Amino acid sequence: MESSPLERQSLGLLPWFIAATQILGLAAVIMTGVWMGHYEGGFAWDGSSLEFNIHPLCMVIGMVFLYGDSLLVYRVFKNESKTTVKILHAAIHLIALVAAIVGLVAVFGFHSAQNIPDMYSLHSWCGLITIILFCIQWVMGLTFFLFPGAAYSLRACYLPLHVYFGLGLFILAIGTSLLGITEKLFFSIRDTYSKFAPEGVLANVLGLVLVGFGLTVGYIVTRSEWKRVTNPEEEALSMHFKTLTERDSPDSPQGS
Amino acid sequence: MESSPLERQSLGLLPWFIAATQILGLAAVIMTGVWMGHYEGGFAWDGSSLEFNIHPLCMVIGMVFLYGDSLLVYRVFKNESKTTVKILHAAIHLIALVAAIVGLVAVFGFHSAQNIPDMYSLHSWCGLITIILFCIQWVMGLTFFLFPGAAYSLRACYLPLHVYFGLGLFILAIGTSLLGITEKLFFSIRDTYSKFAPEGVLANVLGLVLVGFGLTVGYIVTRSEWKRVTNPEEEALSMHFKTLTERDSPDSPQGS
């Protein structure tokens, strides 16, 4: 189907939207670094509050910036093979997961060294749920889409759920970050926050940048005319021979 | 196109998902009422903290429960005319907006009476942005889709943006609610929150219920096979005669 001039015009905006995500994502990482590095005293792995400071930086790098970029690979690498892009998607998510685990070890280590109770706040509840579901999502993605054993019909059934929960967990990760920002400000600058202390303003702006990053990534991945068009031949080739011999072929209605 | 047995089966799940949203939404409203009514002392319009208590209740009723229900009307009333459902959508949003404004007046009134500074927290920034964009979105929706003057091509261009930002603002409203929960807990039960005080646990569970409501509403409105199938005849009839005489008819490719 030939695209209209309006559609061609909107397709041309994709690189600008991608650029916007990278500017917002990098700005969020830098602002978190400046907040923790400058206003909160820097980073160290010594059980002090400097160890805590590693936590927000790792979470924003892993669960927000890298997670978002991993969602974008299907829009950025439209001409690469599906398998290559899938591997890239899984690999970036794996690096994001490693960063998140380092961030978690930092905060639990800090709590343990300072005898601070764990897991009582809404931030911690949302965060742990996000991480656990993220791990399950990653393993299920690998099993269904990269290991060659899954039948086409199963893949087709699971794909919309994987996409929905992938985006849902990304939004939950951003929401959890905003909760973390609020919690940290109420611990650190409770008395000066209401007087618009620079640290509070920086952290608030960081929150808005995170929201902007989420909205832009969400817009790119949900816009229908920017979706990757699946090539049935490529889809068939990316599957194991075994699955092709099963009853549910790529041409079956269940997979359409 | 005939639907597969799997599709028919999944269509049958829609009422259950709708029921789940109503249970979660009502649970959120009741829990907010119990939190403010029982643990925080009840409600009054007297400039005290009891006036503040009106704020969370109005926001959860308006910006979360009613807002979410307004998104669902296109899935619930599939057999009603498009115009009827549009009016219902706009009307529920209007009630939501009124509830939100009452909630805003309550919190600003409380701040004013107690000499508490306004608009310094991330919660207040996100909240104000959400309300302003919500008002703009409502007026634009009315102008484009209910007033008969807008050309079909303009409607078709704006619709995806209206849908995306509508869902985006709903998510932002839920995120802002979670920030409000965290902020309120750090003001009210800072010393006992870490000891798992019942009020803190109730508020945390409320946060998770709000996330669950958002995820379920989001799933229903984004699931492709549950989308309302637009009837071109009905679409044409819902437009003003003037727009039908313009160059961009409903059958033009731009509107497809």
Interface residues (C-beta under 8 A of the other chain):
Chain A: S4 L6 I116 P117 Y120 S121 L122 H123 W125 C126 I129 C157 P160 Y164 G168 I171 L172 I174 G175 L178 L179 I181 T182 E183 L185 F186 R190 Y193 S194 K195 F196 G200 A203 N204 G207 L208 V211 L215 G218 Y219 T222 R223 S224 P253 Q254
Chain B: S4 L6 I116 P117 Y120 S121 L122 H123 W125 C126 I129 C157 P160 Y164 G168 I171 L172 I174 G175 L178 L179 I181 T182 E183 L185 F186 R190 Y193 S194 K195 F196 G200 A203 N204 G207 L208 V211 L215 G218 Y219 T222 R223 S224 P253 Q254
